[in-house]
Amino acid sequence: MNNTKWKELITAIKEKTPDIPIKYKILFEEEAPTYYWTMAGDEHFEYLNMKSIEWFRISCEIKEIKHRGRLIEDKVIIYDKRAEIYEILEKFNIPYKYDEIENAFFIYGYKS
């Protein structure tokens, strides 16, 4: 995928759903990351060479945990952002694959 498409995708995500969980793998990394994070929590992402991204995953779920005390279980609220992400991908004609099990969109920079 070219730099223009990456920039359109990143800008749209930051504007529409800035707290959406993401993860990505760089071409020369040995192992794929196991956990998701947000773009706001990734201080290296702004300076990343987009040509080096092997794949990029966008989770469709945002989990909010409300602490209710020590004796009562926390309340977990899940927000489904699938429609918003789908709209962004379609708007910019970004090729993707959707994984039902992980409930995430996969965008490939390079397919191995």
Buried (B, 14 or more C-beta within 10 A) or exposed (E): BEEEBBEBBBEBBEEEBEEBBBBBBBEEEEEEEEEBEBBEEEEEBEEBEBEBBBBBBBBBBBEEEEEEEEEEEEEEEEEEBBEBBBEBBEEBEBEBEBEEEEBBBBBBBEEE
